[in-house]
Amino acid sequence: MILDASTFPEGHVVRARVCVAGSGPAGMTLARALALRRIDVLLLEAGGPEPDDASQQLYAGRVEGDPYFELDLARLRCFGGTSGHWAGYCRPLDAHDFLPRADPPRPGWPIGRADLDPFLAAAAEILEIPDRFADRPVGSDLLRTVFHVSPPVRFGEKYRAFCAEDPHLRLCLRSAVVNLVPGAGGIRALEVVTEAGDGAQRRWQVEADDFVLALGGIENSRLLLWANATHGQALIPPAALGRYWMEHPTFSVAEAVVWRDPDGLFVNDQAFFALSPAALERSGGLNLSFDIDVMAYPDQTRALIADLMCAAPALGQAVMDAFGKNLVCGARVHAQCEQLPDAANRVALGEARDRLGLPRVVLHWRKSAADRAGVTRAVMALAEGFAAAGIGRLRLLDWVLDDRRPIPVDRVMASWHHMGGTRMGNSPADSVVDAQLRVHGLGNLHLAGSSVFPSGGYANPTLTIVQLSLRLADHLATRLAR
């Protein structure tokens, strides 16, 4: 059922077996999975049924470092969360994304892909995509990778009727969690604020056996940082809190000429490639998804051929001879990039406050020299693999080859994929939650969503988010049955 929290009096208390805060892909998936097991769930959503300017303004913040989007534009504060502007691209993380690496340095996950694979079919059903991802080897060093595209599912639209009708789930809209109330060995309650239509604020509490925060890749950190600030920095292990925040930076990295495509690698003049695990390890590069978009003989293709005629006359002549015969056309190569976890990239609390009394976010985000070097190594390995497989030739853009040149801010800067800040690990010295997504030291507080990712690979995170929430639902159901 859907409750009207604006009718709650000041100091009201709502009791539930499990309270889930956040109704995006992470929170909605979890709440629904628990309700289907006949577990009493209260689902809190800070926003209303649709986005509105007043609600979005509470997400405004400041970014320090590299150019980035306005924080109130990069996520949605409404029922269904940021699925409301999701493009729908789905792919699981690669098995090697879960493993530690020495060069470039990257921590492993405390779980592996095998721990998430049992939840792939159910996650695919929720996202309305196939559950098979049949990558194709191309030569010895490349994979032609598969992304499935969801309609895309808008979680607020898809599950509105379920929330209204299911007897085990109660949904409260416009119910913003503003603090945690500690208890013996865990959390006793959540402090919640509801804004009435006249602008009045009513504060109330939720008591539950278990709490799950699924507020998003920035807000999970923000709330926990604020809880620590108001409880003597003693509630949440502080060492990693807010830190190791990541995005998927996106760049144009090369231009290409592409031969005809007898193997059907390109669909609708587009193909996605990645390095094979062996080539990735050998190159020392980051894990990148290369999106090759074919274009019909653009000026840059002719310029590339002119360069080939000067630098490699035989190859340039072969390309000229292929015009109208074997050459398909030119292409632009874009990359969606893994970013190395860096403690300096972090969510922090600023001095300014929003109208609910919470400090506004200051996001510290930069692409490091190690990120740039990892991109260059991966792009060079792609160029070698592209030529060796007989697909065509690449010309790397100047900034890729010369680290003295600034990285151009073209196309889009990043992907609106907010990862890290409350990452998963085995120790509170370098993580916030354990392998079961339980906050270290707190027996009944769990986190859901991409904020728990220790690393991000290149895959769009929504499919992995849903898999993790289904896994967490299994864990909580088992825990509550004891």
Secondary structure, DSSP 4 states (H G I P E B T S, - for coil): -EE-GGGSPTT-EEEEEEEEE--SHHHHHHHHHHHHTT--EEEE-SSBSS--HHHHGGG--EEEES----TTTSS--BTTGGGGG---EE-PPPGGGGS-BTTTTBPPPSS-HHHHGGGHHHHHHHHTS-S----EEETTTEEE---EE-S---HHHHTHHHHHH-TTEEEESS-EEEEEEEETTEEEEEEEEEE-TTS-EEEEEEEEEEEEE---TTHHHHHHHHHHHHTTT-SS--SSTTBS-B---EEEEEEEEEE--TT---BTTEEEEEE-HHHHHHHT---EEEEEEEESS-HHHHHHHHHHHHH-HHHHHHHHHHTTTTEEEEEEEEEEE-----TTSEEEEEEEE-TTSPEEEEEEE---HHHHHHHHHHHHHHHHHHHHTTSEEEEE-HHHH-TTSPPP--S-S--S--B-SS-B-S-TTT-SB-TTSBBTT-TTEEE-SGGG-S---SS-SHHHHHHHHHHHHHHHHHHHH-
